[in-house]
Amino acid sequence: MLHTQIVVGAAIVRDGAVLAAQRAHPPVMRGRWELPGGKVDPGESDTAALVRECEEELGVRIAPVRRIGGDVSFPARADGSAAVLRVWLAELPAGQPEPRALEHLSLRWLGVGTLSGVDWLPADVPFLTEVRPYLLG
Ligand SMILES: Nc1nc2c([nH]c(=O)n2[C@H]2C[C@H](O)[C@@H](COP(=O)(O)OP(=O)(O)OP(=O)(O)O)O2)c(=O)[nH]1
């Protein structure tokens, strides 16, 4: 049986807005938006991967708060294997620098009024409903 790749994403909420990141690659995803995060390595916990990926991508050490939503499946790569996206609500602890787009084209803080205004990747879309209540305080 083919292995299911777990991908984790962080819904980093601050002052009524969530941080969205615009992918630079692969070409088919370039310019589309996602919650920052990435693939869980073999033997790594989901939350360890979440913290590691956000350090690599944003240059900040996030604090996961709680998981939101369920497993959202999406097709991975040409080998026909499956992947699932899991998302955590997260905070930027006091003293952390401002997130930077180290691997993305750009970053945006989106509030309730702008959350649906960017071109999200498909697997991230179901999580927007889960995030919205946290933007309302
Ligand atoms: N967040 C998100 N990721 C998606 C979707 N569809 C899809 O194929 N992916 C893929 C892109 C990446 O391969 C993976 C996310 O992991 P990542 O951010 O670590 O990817 P990466 O480009 O750094 O790693 P790699 O593929 O180059 O090995 O999930 C989607 O709808 N939302």
The ligand as a MOL file (V3000), in Angstrom:
LIG
                    3D

  0  0  0     0  0            999 V3000
M  V30 BEGIN CTAB
M  V30 COUNTS 32 34 0 0 0
M  V30 BEGIN ATOM
M  V30 1 N -1.1240 23.4290 1.5350 0
M  V30 2 C -1.3670 22.7490 0.4100 0
M  V30 3 N -0.3730 21.9790 -0.1210 0
M  V30 4 C -0.6610 21.3090 -1.2450 0
M  V30 5 C -1.9410 21.3610 -1.8660 0
M  V30 6 N -1.9250 20.5770 -2.9740 0
M  V30 7 C -0.6770 20.0290 -3.0610 0
M  V30 8 O -0.2720 19.2440 -3.9140 0
M  V30 9 N 0.0970 20.4740 -1.9980 0
M  V30 10 C 1.4800 20.0300 -1.7890 0
M  V30 11 C 2.5840 20.9700 -2.1690 0
M  V30 12 C 3.7740 20.3540 -1.4460 0
M  V30 13 O 4.2580 19.2300 -2.1280 0
M  V30 14 C 3.1390 19.9000 -0.1550 0
M  V30 15 C 3.3430 20.9140 0.9010 0
M  V30 16 O 4.5740 20.6700 1.4860 0
M  V30 17 P 5.8010 21.6890 1.4140 0
M  V30 18 O 5.3040 23.0830 1.4970 0
M  V30 19 O 6.8280 21.1860 2.4020 0
M  V30 20 O 6.3040 21.4460 -0.0300 0
M  V30 21 P 7.7280 21.7810 -0.6240 0
M  V30 22 O 7.4840 22.3550 -1.9650 0
M  V30 23 O 8.5480 22.5430 0.3500 0
M  V30 24 O 8.3470 20.3340 -0.7250 0
M  V30 25 P 8.6210 19.5090 -2.0330 0
M  V30 26 O 7.2690 19.2490 -2.6360 0
M  V30 27 O 9.4880 20.4000 -2.8600 0
M  V30 28 O 9.2770 18.2700 -1.5110 0
M  V30 29 O 1.7430 19.7350 -0.4330 0
M  V30 30 C -2.9530 22.1760 -1.2930 0
M  V30 31 O -4.0800 22.2710 -1.7850 0
M  V30 32 N -2.6270 22.8510 -0.1460 0
M  V30 END ATOM
M  V30 BEGIN BOND
M  V30 1 1 1 2
M  V30 2 2 2 3
M  V30 3 1 2 32
M  V30 4 1 3 4
M  V30 5 2 4 5
M  V30 6 1 4 9
M  V30 7 1 5 6
M  V30 8 1 5 30
M  V30 9 1 6 7
M  V30 10 2 7 8
M  V30 11 1 7 9
M  V30 12 1 9 10
M  V30 13 1 10 11
M  V30 14 1 10 29
M  V30 15 1 11 12
M  V30 16 1 12 13
M  V30 17 1 12 14
M  V30 18 1 14 15
M  V30 19 1 14 29
M  V30 20 1 15 16
M  V30 21 1 16 17
M  V30 22 2 17 18
M  V30 23 1 17 19
M  V30 24 1 17 20
M  V30 25 1 20 21
M  V30 26 2 21 22
M  V30 27 1 21 23
M  V30 28 1 21 24
M  V30 29 1 24 25
M  V30 30 2 25 26
M  V30 31 1 25 27
M  V30 32 1 25 28
M  V30 33 2 30 31
M  V30 34 1 30 32
M  V30 END BOND
M  V30 END CTAB
M  END
